[in-house]
Amino acid sequence: MQKTMAQEVRSATPLNPTIPSITDVLPSFRLDGHVTIVTGAAGGLAHTLSQALVSQGSELALMDLSLPSLENVKTELELFQKQNNIPPVKISLWACDISNADEVEMVVKSIPSSHKGIVPQKLVHTAGFCQNINAHEYDAEKAQKLVNVNLLGSLYICQSMARQLLARRTRRKSISEHIDESGEAMPQFPEASFVLIGSMSGLIVNTPQPQCAYNMSKAGVIHLVKSLAAEWAKFGIRVNAISPGYIATALTKKVISQSQEGAALQKEWTNRIPLGRMAEPKEFIGSMLYLLSRSASSYTTGENMVVDGGYVCW
């Protein structure tokens, strides 16, 4: 008798379900036993995200250009843990130019030595910068530097982390009857989750400020995420992006409050945001923890999560 399509398709939900435990229903956002690499770690957004990471039990490997800046971040994170009665976690600091592939490789290879041999499987990649320069006046060297940091740096950190994981792959026993046939590679890194910070600028053209190189670099990051997600899914490595809108970091607040031009710029931005305001850094914590958590987002990869107050709706 010919099977119907309904009979052939097997549902993930059993026909006679048992009562699940609460851990099977509600995801956990705990990151105990993991080391998360945070790039651009001296920045305002990264600092807030790092507070959330240590709150969830993750050890941190903080990367940025300047070690003194990272020392300040570490001191503040340790104080944050103490004041909130959070069990202390290991925080290591790494000076690194994210646009230098050799430096990135050397640092990523060195991180396990500071974390009892734990190879990082979690990444929060915030490193990047923006320049407001008219397109016809954009100096080639400046544009190349921005793309090297924002786009190629994103590739380099993901490559280096993936290489460290893939070097530790094993092979399962072959199910073949031929005893001399090698095993088959299996997805072995279901905890691996790389979260890259894109931008709504990779989807729209910001106004009134001219920033063509930044926009094209972030469009590239979004497509890089999709490309890596598709290529590395067979290993269990998930790659996703969070694309913020305008964020009111301490630095941004300082810049826009120092002149009439800054105030006018803020008014222009917020007039274009359906929610009518800029984001606070803490409003990206939920998205980050969702994407890092295996139990929350195990079926999410290649996604660009836009968190912009509705800006791209108009």
C-alpha positions in Angstrom: 0.0 0.0 0.0 1.3 3.4 -0.9 2.3 5.6 2.0 0.8 9.1 2.2 3.1 12.1 2.6 1.8 12.6 6.2 2.9 9.0 7.0 6.3 9.6 5.5 7.0 12.8 7.4 8.2 12.2 10.9 7.4 14.9 13.4 9.8 16.1 16.1 6.8 15.8 18.5 5.9 12.2 19.4 2.3 11.0 18.9 2.1 10.0 22.5 4.2 12.6 24.3 5.4 12.2 27.8 5.4 15.0 30.4 8.8 16.7 29.9 11.0 18.1 32.6 11.2 21.9 32.9 14.8 21.8 31.6 13.4 20.3 28.4 11.0 23.2 28.0 12.8 26.3 29.2 16.2 27.2 27.8 19.1 28.0 30.0 21.4 31.0 29.4 24.1 29.8 31.7 27.6 29.7 30.2 29.5 27.9 33.0 32.6 26.1 31.9 32.9 28.2 28.7 35.4 30.9 27.7 33.9 33.7 25.6 36.2 35.8 23.4 35.0 39.4 23.3 36.7 41.6 20.7 36.6 45.4 20.9 36.3 44.7 24.6 37.2 48.3 25.7 34.1 49.7 24.0 30.9 50.7 25.7 28.7 48.0 24.2 31.3 45.3 24.8 31.6 46.3 28.4 27.9 45.9 29.1 27.8 42.6 27.3 30.8 41.4 29.3 28.9 42.1 32.5 26.1 39.9 31.3 28.6 37.2 30.3 30.3 37.0 33.7 26.8 37.0 35.3 26.0 33.9 33.4 29.3 32.2 34.5 31.4 32.5 31.4 35.1 33.1 31.7 36.3 35.9 29.4 39.2 36.5 27.0 39.0 40.2 26.3 40.7 41.5 23.1 41.4 45.0 22.0 44.3 47.2 20.8 45.3 48.6 24.2 46.2 46.6 27.2 45.8 49.6 29.6 42.2 50.1 28.4 41.5 46.4 29.0 43.0 46.6 32.5 40.4 49.2 33.3 37.6 47.0 32.0 38.9 44.1 34.0 39.0 46.1 37.2 35.4 47.3 36.6 34.2 43.8 35.8 35.8 42.5 39.0 34.1 45.2 41.0 30.8 44.4 39.3 31.1 40.8 40.3 32.0 41.7 43.9 29.2 44.2 44.4 26.6 41.8 42.9 27.9 38.7 44.8 28.7 36.9 41.5 31.2 34.1 41.8 34.4 35.4 40.2 35.5 34.0 36.9 38.8 34.1 35.1 39.3 37.2 32.9 42.3 37.2 30.6 43.5 40.3 28.5 44.9 40.2 25.0 46.3 43.1 23.0 45.5 42.4 19.4 45.0 44.2 16.1 42.0 42.4 14.7 43.0 43.4 11.2 46.2 41.5 11.4 45.5 37.8 10.6 48.8 36.6 12.1 48.2 38.5 15.4 44.7 37.1 15.7 45.9 33.6 15.1 48.6 33.8 17.7 46.3 35.3 20.3 43.5 32.7 19.7 46.0 29.9 20.0 47.3 31.3 23.3 44.0 31.8 25.1 43.5 28.2 26.3 46.8 28.4 28.2 45.2 31.1 30.5 42.0 29.2 31.0 43.1 25.7 32.1 43.2 24.4 28.5 39.6 25.4 27.6 39.3 26.1 23.9 36.9 29.0 23.4 33.6 28.0 21.6 31.8 31.3 22.2 32.5 34.6 20.4 31.1 38.1 20.8 32.8 40.1 18.1 32.2 43.9 18.6 35.5 45.3 17.2 34.9 47.9 14.5 34.7 51.6 13.9 32.9 54.2 11.7 34.0 57.2 9.7 31.8 60.0 8.3 33.5 61.1 5.1 31.9 62.1 1.8 32.3 59.3 -0.7 34.0 61.3 -3.4 36.6 62.6 -0.8 37.3 59.2 0.9 41.0 58.6 1.1 41.8 55.1 -0.2 44.1 54.3 2.8 41.4 55.2 5.3 38.8 53.2 3.5 41.1 50.2 3.3 41.9 50.4 7.0 38.2 50.5 7.9 37.4 47.5 5.7 40.4 45.6 7.1 39.2 46.1 10.7 35.4 45.8 10.2 35.1 43.1 7.6 38.4 41.2 7.3 38.8 41.3 11.1 35.5 39.5 11.3 36.7 36.8 9.0 40.1 36.4 10.8 38.7 35.9 14.3 36.1 33.4 13.1 38.7 31.5 11.0 41.1 31.3 14.0 38.5 30.1 16.4 37.1 27.5 13.9 40.7 26.2 13.2 41.3 25.6 17.0 38.1 23.6 17.2 38.5 21.6 14.0 42.0 20.6 14.9 40.4 18.7 17.8 37.9 16.8 15.7 37.8 13.0 16.1 36.1 10.5 13.9 33.3 8.1 14.8 33.6 4.4 14.1 32.6 3.4 10.7 29.3 1.6 10.4 30.6 -0.1 7.2 31.2 -3.8 7.1 34.7 -3.0 5.6 36.9 -2.8 8.6 39.5 -0.8 6.8 37.1 2.0 5.9 37.7 5.2 7.8 35.1 6.8 10.1 32.8 9.6 9.1 33.3 13.1 10.3 30.4 14.2 12.6 29.3 17.5 13.9 31.1 17.7 17.2 30.8 21.3 18.4 27.1 21.9 19.3 28.2 24.4 21.9 30.1 26.6 19.4 28.4 29.9 18.7 29.9 32.9 17.1 28.0 36.2 17.4 29.2 39.1 15.3 28.0 42.6 15.7 26.7 43.9 12.3 24.7 47.0 11.9 21.4 48.2 10.4 23.9 50.2 8.2 24.5 46.9 6.4 20.8 47.0 5.3 20.0 50.7 4.9 21.9 54.0 4.1 22.1 56.2 7.1 21.3 59.8 6.9 22.4 62.6 7.1 25.9 61.4 7.8 28.0 60.0 4.9 29.6 56.7 5.8 29.8 54.5 2.6 32.8 52.5 3.7 31.2 51.6 7.0 27.9 50.7 5.3 29.6 48.4 2.8 31.8 46.7 5.5 28.7 45.9 7.6 26.8 44.6 4.6 29.8 42.3 4.1 29.8 41.2 7.7 26.1 40.1 7.4 26.8 38.1 4.3 30.0 36.7 5.8 27.8 35.4 8.7 25.5 33.6 6.3 28.5 32.1 4.3 30.3 30.8 7.4 27.0 29.5 8.9 26.3 27.4 5.8 29.9 26.1 5.5 30.4 25.2 9.1 27.0 23.9 10.0 28.2 20.3 9.3 30.6 20.8 12.3 27.9 22.1 14.6 29.4 25.6 14.6 26.7 28.3 14.5 27.4 31.8 13.3 24.9 34.7 13.7 24.9 38.5 13.7 23.2 41.1 15.8 22.6 44.3 13.8 22.1 47.3 16.2 20.6 50.6 15.4 21.8 53.8 17.0 23.2 53.1 20.5 23.5 55.6 23.3 26.8 54.5 24.7 28.7 56.8 27.1 30.9 58.0 24.2 28.0 58.7 21.9 26.1 60.6 24.6 29.2 62.7 25.1 29.7 63.5 21.4 26.1 64.5 20.8 25.9 66.6 23.9 28.9 68.8 23.1 27.5 70.8 20.2 24.4 72.0 18.5 25.3 69.9 15.5 25.4 66.8 17.8 22.0 67.6 19.2 20.6 68.2 15.7 22.0 64.8 14.6 20.4 63.0 17.5 17.1 64.6 16.7 17.4 63.5 13.1 18.2 60.0 14.1 15.4 59.6 16.7 12.8 61.1 14.3 13.5 58.2 12.0 13.1 55.5 14.8 9.6 54.3 15.4 10.3 53.8 19.1 11.5 57.4 19.2 14.8 56.9 21.0 18.3 55.4 20.8 19.1 52.1 22.3 20.8 51.5 25.6 23.7 49.0 25.5 21.8 46.6 27.9 19.0 46.2 25.3 21.3 43.9 23.3 22.0 41.4 26.1 19.0 39.3 25.5 19.8 38.9 21.8 23.4 37.9 22.6 22.5 35.4 25.3 19.9 33.8 23.1 22.4 33.3 20.3 25.1 32.0 22.6 22.8 29.5 24.3 22.7 26.1 22.9 19.4 25.3 24.6 17.8 28.5 23.3 19.1 28.8 19.8 20.4 25.4 18.6 18.4 25.7 15.4 19.4 29.3 14.7 22.4 29.9 12.4 23.1 32.3 9.6 20.6 34.8 11.1 20.9 38.6 11.2 19.0 39.8 14.2 18.1 43.4 13.7 17.7 45.3 17.0 17.1 48.9 15.8 13.9 50.2 17.4 12.1 49.7 14.1 14.4 51.9 12.0 14.5 49.6 9.0 10.6 49.4 8.9 10.5 52.9 7.3 
